[in-house]
Every structure is written in C-alpha cells, then in structure tokens.
Amino acid sequence: MKNYNPLISIIINCYNGEKYLIDCLESIKNQTYKNFEVIFWDNKSIDSSSKIFKKIADERFFYFLSESHTSLYKARNLALKKINGDFLCFLDADDMMKIDRLEKQIKFFLENNDLGVVYCNQEILNQITKRKSIFIKKNDKIDESLKILKRQSATILNSLIKKSELFKLKKYFNENYNIIGDLDLLFRLSKNCKFKYLNETLVTYRLHQNNYSKFNRDEEIEELDDMMSDFKSNDLFNSEELKTFQNTINLRKILNLIIKKNIKEAYKDINALQDNFLKIKLIFYLILPNTILKRLINF
C-alpha cells in the first residue's frame, strides 16, 4: 500500500461563483498530493465562472456544462456520474482547502482499509466580519450518527469519501432537498460505514451574504422536519438518534425565532428546554440586536 496513490475526484458544483472561484481552484492546484482530478460542474452560470476555470492550465481539471440549470443536489448527482477516482470529495466554488488536505486524509485510508469516510475540522470564515471560527469544538465519544445529527462532525466539505461505500447507497443526494441534502447523505453513510476524525483544520467554509441557507431558514426547518418524518417512517432512527435530532431541530427553530425577533414564541420554546446553560445562552441571544447576533452565530 505504500506505493499506492489512488485517484481522488474533487467535485466542484458552480453556479455564478466567479467572486471566490480563483481562490478555490488555486487551493486545489497547489495540493501536495498530486493524483487527483477536478470535476467542475457548471450549473449554467451566466457570470465569468467558466472563463476563470478554463484559464487553469492543468490536464487534471475537467469542465462540464449542465444541459439546464438544476437544484444543487441534482447537479451533484450528475457530477458523480463523471468521476473516475476511487475516493471523492466536494468543494463549493467559494470554499478552499489547505495545501496538504488530500495528502493527510488519504493517508488514513491507505493505513485502514475498513474506513468509508475520513473527515477533518473546518474553519468558518465570515466574509463580512472577517471573523474566523472552528466548526468542531469538541469530539464527543459517541456514535458518529449522533454527532452528524448534532451538526458537529462530518460535513460534505470536510469529508473524503470512499467511492465504493457511497455507491452502496440506494440513492446519493436527495433531490427533494435544497439545503439539508448533505446532512441526509452523511447520516445514511454513517449507518453503513466507518468514519474517522482527523483533528486538524484543513478546509475553509466561506460564510457570506449569498449563502442560500442564510436567506431560507424557514425552508431549512421544513426540510429538517421532512427528514425526521422520512427516517422515522423507514425506521432509520434509533431512540437516541430520534431524541438527538429532535433537539437539533428545536434549537434551529428557536434560533430562527430569535433572528426574526419573535420574542414571545422564542422565550416560550427556550423555557421548555432542559439544559439550563443553553437556556441562559439563548436568552442572552434574545436580547442582542441582530447586528451583534450575526457575529456570534453561524446559523
């Protein structure tokens, strides 16, 4: 295995991503691990994204233009049909990875053949405030499925995935979702293969005004409720997962009420929580003006 250098497919789904695209592409081109391919799926962009991508003079970078504009998760499923690697990862056009990201993550697969996903920590860069924060604050010793439902472990950005494990799933990304398709996919993967955490910050998620989920929080909550119903009806949740995910949804709903300044409803839901420390924290959020609140939370 020492001389085995498997091909890694890096999927970039892009729709009008010109603003940060060059940073994304350069972070890939400069990787210390060289055996990769880039599958760039242009979802009918009308900006300069295609011109920027085509300036990269590298035979490992492949451009594909969608026949029509589709949802993100349909675009990702279409891009998956183009990959040639035994391992894959996803990078949005506004995100970046550290120079040794691929080298460090693939090493775990070469040393442990039973792994399905290796994920690292990720930096969150608030493009407005320039504030940086770390996504995974602590690595709890609980089942990976629970950590995913708590939104504190693997994401589609920080994960390197073994293709054979992904292709065992009955379906890849759920095209009924616009926001939580990553969460849905990773949870289903966690029920079928082994995850490994690499405690290093190797990728950067850029938080900015154009992030879809920032302006569609009600839609995200609707999708979370739908995922809850779907997984309950198909017996994919055990009792602990069910409780954990319900707590996650409740917290998202409270944060949404706080951002909307729906004080009465937010306070009622906060008061129903069992965690006193969390109650105090959320009440503190409740009295803050939104300009300050948005600097403190990444929701």
Secondary structure, 3 states (H helix, E strand, C coil): CCCCCCCEEEEEEECCCHHHHHHHHHHHHCCCCCCEEEEEEECCCCCCHHHHHHCCCCCCEEEEECCCCCCHHHHHHHHHCCCCCCEEEECCCCCEECCCHHHHHHHHHHHCCCEEEEEEEEEEEECCCCCEEECCCCCCCCCHHHHHHCCCCCCCCCEEEEHHHHCCCCCCCCCCCCCCHHHHHHHHHHCCCEEEEEEEEEEEEEECCCCHHHHCHHHHHHHHHHHHHHHHHCCCCCHHHHHHHHHHHHHHHHHHHHHCCCHHHHHHHHHCCCCHHHHHHHHHHHHCCHHHHHHHCCC
